[in-house]
Structures are given as C-alpha cells and as structure tokens.
Amino acid sequence: MQNTERKAQPDGHFKLFVLAVFRGISQVLLIENAATGLIVLAAIVISSYPLGLIALACSVIGTWIGYSGGKNRATAAQGLFGYNSVLAGLAFSLYLDGSAKWAFALAGAAVAALATAAAMHVMRHFGLPVLTFPYIVLTWMWLLAAFHLNAVHLNAKIQPQDIVSLQPDLKAGTIEWLTGLINGVGQVYFVEGLVSGILILLAIFVAGWRLGLYAIAGTVIGGITAYGLGAEITMLNSGLYGFNAVLAVLAVSFAYRHAGGNNFPAGLLAAILTVPVAAGIETWLNPYGLPALTMPFVLVTWVMIAGRQLLNKP
C-alpha cells in the first residue's frame, strides 16, 4: 500500500504512534496518509459517534500490537496493523447486539491485528497481499459462533435464509443515482449518507487527485454494472455494489499497479467483476445470514494480481 503523504519529521514516539493510528484508518482504502485517516474518522463520527470511537480505538489497539511486536515497527508505522482491526471493530459493532458487543469489538480488533501478522507471513510465499482477508474470516467465524454461544447476541441484520425460497423484489423502489454512488464510497467503512460519503471521497482526494478519480470511477462502474445486470434497487441505493468496486480499482490501478503500464483498464475490469462475485457470495452466504463484506474485492484483486504476474513474465 502506497505512501501518499510527505515524510514527517517526528519529534517523538508518541507522534509516530498517532500518525500510524490515522494511517491505520486510511489503509482500509489502501492509502497511507494520516490526513486521509483523520478525515475518514470525522466522516464516521458524523454518521455514528459510537462507531467513530470504535474505529479510533480499534486502530489504536491494532497499531499498538504491531509496535509492541518490535520486529515490524516500519510496517506498524505504515498503519498496516490497524486497518483490519478497524474493520473488525466496525463489523462486530454493527452485526452483534447487546452491551457486550463493544467489548467483543475491541477484542476482535486485537485478534485481527494478530491475524494480519500471521497472514502477512503466509501470503508472502504466494506473492499476494493480505488485503482485508483476516478481518473477513474473523468476522464470519465470530458471527457463526454466536449460534452456539449464548453470550454472543446477533443483530437482527443477521437473518439466515433458504436460497430455494429466496425471491428478492428486484424492481422494488426507485433508483437514486447520486445517493447510491456516494454510498458506494461510504460503505467501505459501513457508512451511509451523503455528508459522510462525500467526506470520505474528499479524504481520498487529499491523498491524491488521481486516487479520488479512481474512487469515483469505481463506484460509478460498480453501480452501472449492477444496474445493468438487474440488481436490487435497494442494494444499489445503499451502495452495496459500489464499495468493493471502489477498493478493487484502488488496489489494481494504484496500490498494486504493474510498473511501466496503464493499470486503469485492469482496475475497471476488476470493478466490474466485483459485482457478479458479490452477488454470488451473497447467495452462497444467505443460508448462514452472513454478509459478503469485502470478500469480492479480495478475490477479484488476488485473481488480477496473480494473473498479471503470470502473463507479464518474460
């Protein structure tokens, strides 16, 4: 994940740590920029004050674990131990219920940081980035564990469904393009709403104008593709087919771009592919009531990177 900010002259370990915490928030977008992370945090707070606090606390936990290991301080300074913790904390807060969910969110942040370290060790042998895979697996496992653990209470959003009888009303509602496309950016952090979504988009532009345009392209391509394939209007308006596309464009076109070539077409292809992959994963997970999260982005990005590594070999 790329550094898009000027190198700061630290005046102490605390300043380094604070910068790493905000980078941990920005790294969800595959961007290493503390200012971006700060603006994103403000967007989350505007959407939900408790979620904003959880995002900040989870980034602190993940970053602290990264620093405390000692061996990978440079990696921790990039925020790479924080972003999976942020996402895990947000997911636990949204998909769990009861007073204990906040404790589970903080504990999940710690486990996510450890899982990220383990995944880094394993994935380097395959030449593929970790991305958000640790948080996805952790979230799925904990939500599934709730069916056998009385102390863990699931939110009403987790509703197992029989795919045989699943008949969504694909034509219900009226398409709201602006809302849906902005939500496609905000949903990267589980955020809905024009103000928060625009702030997150602004945060991306702060890291680089080209990144901002990539994000816009991602949510537009994701939305148009989903609409063209007949996706549910309610999901389109919520941006649920946009956020994976946004991440895929940023990953393939920028963060893991191929040197010396035009990576934008590959990024657009990745964005398009996330739509049917997302629909397929959602259907696969319906019997368990689990959300697809960012797995479409992870799978498509891995395929694009691995394929490019093979095809570009001399």
Secondary structure, DSSP 8 states (H G I E B T S, - for coil): -EE-S-----SSHHHHHHHHHHHHHHGGGTEE-HHHHHHHHHHHHHH-HHHHHHHHHHHHHHHHHHHHTSTTHHHHHTTTTTHHHHHHHHHHHHHEESTTHHHHHHHHHHHHHHHHHHHHHHHTTTT---TTHHHHHHHHHHHHHTTT-TT-EE-TT-----TTT----TT-S---HHHHHHHHHHGGGT--SHHHHHHHHHHHHHH-HHHHHHHHHHHHHHHHHHHHTT--HHHHHTTTTTHHHHHHHHIIIIIT--TTS--HHHHHHHHHHHHHHHHHHHHHHGGGT---TTHHHHHHHHHHHHHHHHHT--
